[in-house]
Amino acid sequence: MRLRNVTGSREVIAACDYVIHNPQECKGKWKEVFGNDHPIRIEIGMGKGRFIMDLARLNPNMNFVGIEKYSSVLIRGIQKLEADPLPNLYFIRMEAEEITSVFDTGEVNRIYLNFSDPWPKDRHAKRRLPSREFLQRYNEILIPDGVIEFKTDNHDLFRFALEELEPAGWQLKQMTEDLHHDEEMMRDNVMTEYEERFSSKGNPIYKYVIAR
């Protein structure tokens, strides 16, 4: 379970130049924020930042934004970025529900969802990041041929995510229920902290790639 409280984390985040502090002001202006017109990719629920930092390092001609709601988790990503600065990466501390107030129509090239909170109770289904409610939000900010990549170790969440596609008007492009034994989908795979931990225990990793 993620820690919720780290003394002084909010103050550190507030003083960090790698964090966008007024993200709503960036809507429609992300090219100005980065100072170029490279494609923008975002990770919602970035955790400690390993995945998106590795992606940014491997793809210098793309821009990345990591989004995390917990200050106590985001601060770990900040520490890593301060130790190894990357010019094509910024962080935002915010709730995922606010995504359409931060990115404009067609402003995002790709969205990554990695090991999202499963919200196991039925009454919380709308809060799951691969839900149809969130798919509608993603639809608003993605370019026409943009895609979403989703990885999880939670079988129930993965089945739920697949069931949400048709009613939300999305199409499955690729899928595996055992990523680390799927040669094609493992090509260029970048692992998260959770993925490394779970896969090392022999747990299967589920993944899909979807588009409209």
GISUL-V968507 format. One record per residue. N is the residue number from 1. PHI is phi in whole degrees, -180 to 180 (none if undefined). Layout:
BEGIN
<<N:PHI> <N:PHI>>
END
This chain:
BEGIN
<<1:none> <2:-72> <3:-72> <4:-101> <5:-130> <6:-132> <7:-55> <8:83> <9:-64> <10:-65> <11:-68> <12:-64> <13:-62> <14:-62> <15:-97> <16:-90> <17:-78> <18:-87> <19:-107> <20:-83> <21:-89> <22:-128> <23:-62> <24:-61> <25:-73> <26:-91> <27:-57> <28:79> <29:-128> <30:-65> <31:-65> <32:-71> <33:-60> <34:-85> <35:77> <36:-159> <37:-111> <38:-68> <39:-59> <40:-109> <41:-121> <42:-128> <43:-116> <44:-100> <45:84> <46:-79> <47:61> <48:-85> <49:92> <50:-59> <51:-60> <52:-72> <53:-67> <54:-64> <55:-63> <56:-63> <57:-68> <58:-79> <59:-130> <60:-65> <61:-96> <62:-130> <63:-107> <64:-132> <65:-130> <66:-100> <67:-116> <68:-147> <69:-91> <70:-94> <71:-59> <72:-68> <73:-94> <74:-58> <75:-61> <76:-67> <77:-66> <78:-61> <79:-60> <80:-68> <81:-71> <82:-66> <83:-78> <84:-144> <85:-60> <86:-130> <87:-73> <88:-109> <89:-143> <90:-130> <91:-115> <92:-135> <93:-99> <94:-168> <95:-80> <96:-62> <97:-60> <98:-89> <99:-57> <100:-76> <101:-89> <102:-113> <103:-121> <104:-86> <105:-56> <106:66> <107:-91> <108:-113> <109:-88> <110:-156> <111:-124> <112:-112> <113:-122> <114:-124> <115:53> <116:-69> <117:-57> <118:-74> <119:40> <120:-66> <121:-76> <122:-57> <123:-69> <124:-104> <125:-57> <126:-67> <127:-91> <128:-72> <129:-64> <130:-92> <131:-72> <132:-63> <133:-64> <134:-75> <135:-60> <136:-66> <137:-63> <138:-63> <139:-58> <140:-71> <141:-103> <142:-80> <143:-63> <144:-52> <145:-103> <146:-69> <147:-130> <148:-120> <149:-113> <150:-128> <151:-127> <152:-158> <153:-105> <154:-97> <155:-62> <156:-63> <157:-66> <158:-67> <159:-63> <160:-59> <161:-60> <162:-65> <163:-68> <164:-79> <165:-64> <166:-62> <167:-64> <168:-90> <169:82> <170:-108> <171:-121> <172:-80> <173:-100> <174:-147> <175:-157> <176:-149> <177:-107> <178:-155> <179:-52> <180:-75> <181:-120> <182:-113> <183:-58> <184:-65> <185:-78> <186:-81> <187:-62> <188:68> <189:-67> <190:-113> <191:-89> <192:-96> <193:-60> <194:-64> <195:-61> <196:-62> <197:-66> <198:-69> <199:-68> <200:-67> <201:-90> <202:88> <203:-74> <204:-70> <205:-109> <206:-97> <207:-148> <208:-135> <209:-125> <210:-129> <211:-148> <212:-81>>
END
